Amino acid sequence: MWRAIISSLLLAAGLWQLGGATWLMAKAELAQYLIGRAWDDQLQTGEAAKPWPWADTRPVAKLVVNGSDPLMVLDGGSGQALAFGPGLLASSGRPGESRTTVIAAHRDTHFDNLGALKLGDPVALQDSDGRWYDYRVVGTRVVNSEQEQLPIYAEPGLLLVTCYPFHAVNPGGPLRYLVYAEYLGEGQVVQL
């Protein structure tokens, strides 16, 4: 009898955990859909749009790294924003401005392929007006965030930032992986 009770409790606990994981994945997929829809609305109307009414961020750009699937870039680099996608850091320039644009994301989700980029790889960034800006990777570097600040220059350019090392067991260390991309010019206004 005790075996049946313990087995039932273990089965119930396992189903509870599986249900929680399924719910988390469903929320993540729904969030990406809503963020994409808010971006499309913004491109159509020209007005900033939140993905859901209580969101503390909004999409501000679309990023394509080396031909990969597009990533929606959110406003700010807070933990809440980075949970849903890459974030455009407040101290950086917007796409097309004469100031380095800095985008950060988690190494194990949205920027999990950043370490595979090579010199010359293309990067494209779409602004909120629908205009695309083309970049080319010109360098990578690992820095200690406790000893160096991000290099933001008074010229167009793109800096992609994520935590390092990529497969670290303990997250939250001071090392950051930086990818520098030089600005090649404006592209066309198109939807991707």
N, C-alpha and C positions, 0 to 999 in steps of 0.2 A: 504494500500500500504506500509506504513512504517513497518507494522508487517511482511510483506513478505520480505522486504529488511533486516530487523534485523534478522529474522529467517534464511535467506540465509547466512548472514555474520556469524552468530553463527555456522551454519552447516559447513561452509567452514573452520572456525577456529578449530572446533572439528576434522574435517578430516585432517587438517594440523598437529595437535598435534598427532593424531593417526598414521599418516604417519611417523612422526619424531620418535616416539617410535618404530614403526615396523622397520625402518631403523637402529636404534641403536641396536636392538636385532639381526638383521641380521648380522650387522658388528661384534657383539660379537661372534656369532656362527662361522662366517667365520674365525675370528682371532683364535679361539680354534682349528679349523681344520688345519689352516696354522701352528700353533705352534706345533701341533702333527706331522704334516708332516715333519717339520724341525727337530724334535727330531728323527724320524725314519730315515731320511737322515743322520743325524749325527751318529746314531748307525751303519748304513751300511758303511759309508765312513770313519768314524773316524775323520772327520773334522767338526769344529763348523759351524752351519748353522743358518742364520737369517730366521725368519718366512716370512718376506717380505723385500724387498730391503732397505727401509728407517727405519726399526725397530731399536730402540736404545737398544734392549736387545735380548737375545737368550735363548733357553731352555738349562738348565745345569743339570737337574735331573728330575726324575719322583717319585712322592710321593704317597703312598697308606696308608691311616690312617684307621686302624681297619676294613679292608676289603671294604672300600668305593671305589667309582670310582677313578681311578688314576688322579692325578693333575700334570700338567707340571709345574716344578719349573723354574723360569726365573732368569737370572743373574742380581743381584742388588735389592735393596729395594726402588728404586725411585717410586714416585707416578705413573709415566708412566708405569713402569713394573708391579706394583701391580694392576693396572687397568685390566691387562690381566691374572694374576695368582699369586700364591705365589712367593716370591722372596728370593733367597739365598743371605744373607747379605755379603757384601764384607769383613768385618772383621772376618768372621767365617771361619771354615775349610770346605773343600769339602768333600763329602761322602768318607769314608775310611781313611781320614787323622787323625793324632793324635792331633786333635783339635775339639772342639765342633762345630757341624754344626748348624747354626741358619737360620731358614726359617720363614719369616713373611708373613702374608696375611690379607686381610680385614675380619673383624668379620661378616659382613653381606653378604659375597659372598663365597669365597673359603674356609674360616675357620669358616663358620657358625655353624659347628657341633663340634668345638673344646671343648666346655664346656661339651659335653656329654661323653668325654673320661673318662675311669675309670682306676685305677691302674691295671697294667697287660695287658692292651690292646696292640695289636701289631701295629707296624708302620714299613713300609718297604720303602727304598729309593734306587733308581737305579741311578748309576753314568753314565757318558757319554761313558763308555766302555761297558755298558750293565750289569755290575755286581750289584747284589742286596745286600743291607746291612739291617740286621734285628735289630729292636729295640723293647723295651718294656717300656710302660709308667710307671714311678716310682714316679711321683709327679706333682702337679700343684700348682700355686701360683699367686696371684695378686700383682703387684708391681707398684710403682709410678715412671714413667720414668724420672721425674724431679729430683728424689732423688737417684736412683739406676741405675747402668749400667747393661747390660745383662751379666749374668755369662758365660763367655767363658773360658773353661779349656783346658789344654794341654793334653787332652785325648779324645778318640772317644766318642761321645755322640750326642744327637739331642735335640735341643730346638726349639719348635714351639711357635710363638709369634703372638698375635693379640690384638686389642684394647678391652677395657673392660669399662663398662658393655656391655654385648652382645646386649641388646635391647635398648640402650640409644637413646634418641630422638636427642640430640645434639652431633654430632660426634666430635672427635678431642681432647678429654680430655687426661690427662697424664697417666691414668691407663692402664696397659697392663696385659693380661692373659698369663701366661707362662705354657707350658707343657714340662716337662723333660722326656726324654726317654733314657734309658741306651742301650748301644751297645751290641748286642748279638753275632755278628759275621757276616762273609760274607756268602752270599747264592750263588746260581748258576747264571750263565749268561743265562738269558731267557728274552723273550719278554712278556709283559703283555698286 
